[in-house]
């Protein structure tokens, strides 16, 4: 798997990283809603460990109120926690994608990216906020298996959405994959 990831990232390099541009998060719109349930709720449902407590609003929209999830960054179980304290994280941060091509996409492609459930994970709100717009070579889950899966998801998304990485970013990701696991609680540079 490491060789596959290394070959994938070698094919998508720029020579220099783009400067961090002003990210227009509103250009990605919001969670899509289908059958009165939005993407966030679908991800919370997919990753739930047991029964969820749902609320049906007067508009007919279904909202997750409480549940139990495994935090994708720490591996800890978040027992019967209020859903507002849980975030659905974009493995490829929205503003990271913006700087690497999403600002040139159509509104529909940006919305599809924002709602791509294969690139969304559940984590406690504080961990998602701490990660911010950082890529996997700067912030990874602490568990080795989770870190490898996270890097794989990131690279799958980079390829699927034709995002570009700088040669320095490719080198950093090569190094991270070669190490295999974060050396501390988080890879945080």
Residue, then its C-alpha position, 0 to 999 in steps of 0.5 A: x500500500x505504501x508503494x501505491x500511495x507513493x506512486x499516486x503522489x508522485x504523479x500530482x506534484x507542482x514545483x511550489x505550493x500555492x500561496x494560501x489564498x482567501x478561501x471562499x467557504x460559501x462557494x461550496x454551499x452547504x450540506x445537500x439534503x435528500x429525503x429530509x436528511x442532509x449529508x452531515x446526518x447521513x455521515x453521523x448515521x453511517x459512523x454511529x456505534x449503536x442507536x441514534x436519537x433523531x429529531x424531526x423538525x416541523x419542516x420534516x428535516x431529520x436531525x441527529x440529536x445524540x449518539x455514540x461515535x468513534x473519534x477518527x482522530x483519537x480513536x476514543x469512543x464518544x459515548x452518548x454525546x450531543x451531535x452538536x459537539x461532534x464535527x464531520x471533518x473534510x479529510x481534504x480541508x475545504x480551504x486546502x482544496x480551494x488553493x489547489x484548484x477548487x476556486x476554479x471549479x463549477x458550483x456543482x463540483x464544489x458542492x459535490x466535493x463538500x458532500x462527498x461522504x467518502x472524504x468525510x469522517x466523524x471527530x470531536x469538535x475540538x479536534x476538527x478545529x485544531x486540525x483546521x485547514x492542515x493536510x495530513x503531513x501536518x496533522x494526522x490521527x494518532x492511531x497508526x491504522x487510522x493515520x494510514x487510512x486518513x492518508x489513503x482517503x486524502x490521496x484518493x480525493x486528491x486524485x478524484x478531484x484533480x487537486x495538485x500538490x507542490x513538490x515539497x508537499x509530495x516530499x512531506x507526504x512521502x516522509x509521513x507515509x514512510x514513517x508509517x505512524x505518527x511519532x507523537x499524539x498527532x503529527x502537528x508541525 
